[in-house]
Amino acid sequence: MYASYIEDSLQKLNRSEIDFLIRLDREKPHPELLTSAGRQESVVFVTWPGNPLLNKKDLTLSDIAQADFIVSGRNISYSAQLEREFISRGIEFRPVMDIGSVGAIISMLLSGYGVSFLPEFTVREQIKKGELIALKLQDEISVDLYASYICNPDRWINPVMKEFIRIVQAHCIAGI
C-alpha cells in the first residue's frame, strides 16, 4: 500500500498534477527528481502517562505489538517501516486502529488510550509537558527518516513556489 501511495504521488509529480511533495522518508529516495533532504527525524513510541505498559520492566517490541496500538496510516513511510520491522522479527502486529491524522492520534493518546509510533517533532511539546511519555524499549529499532521536499527538475518554479520552498527549508526542513 505504501509503495502504491508513493508511486501515485510521484506519477502526479511527473505529470505536473502536483508541484512538489513534502514528506518523511529515506534520504534522497528518488535521485532522478530534485530532492532536498533536510535533517534526520527520529520516530518514537509514545503513550499516555497512565498506561500499564509503563510498569513493565524491560519493555520489548512484542509487548508493544500486544498493546492497543494506533498506527498512523499504513501508507505512511514510518508506519510501513515499523510494520516491516515487526514482520522481520516474526512478531504478529495487529493495530487496533489505522488513522491517517497524527493530530487525531495525539488526541486519543492524550485522552488516555493507546500506543503509537510517531515522528518525535509531532509530540515533542506533549512529552516535555509530561502529557505523553516516550517509551524506551529493550530491543530498540531504528527508523531513519528525513524531512524533505521533492520536485520535478523539469518544472518551472514560479516566484510564489520559490518563496514557499524557502519557507519550508527554513522552518520545516532545517528545523525551527
Secondary structure, DSSP 8 states (H G I E B T S, - for coil): -HHHHHHHHHHHHHTTSSSEEEEEESSS--TTSEEEEEEEE-EEEEE-TT-GGGG-SS--HHHHHHS-EEES-TTSHHHHHHHHHHHHTT-----SEE-S-HHHHHHHHHTT--EEEEEHHHHHHHHHTTSSEE---TT-----EEEEEEE-TTS---HHHHHHHHHIIIIIIS--
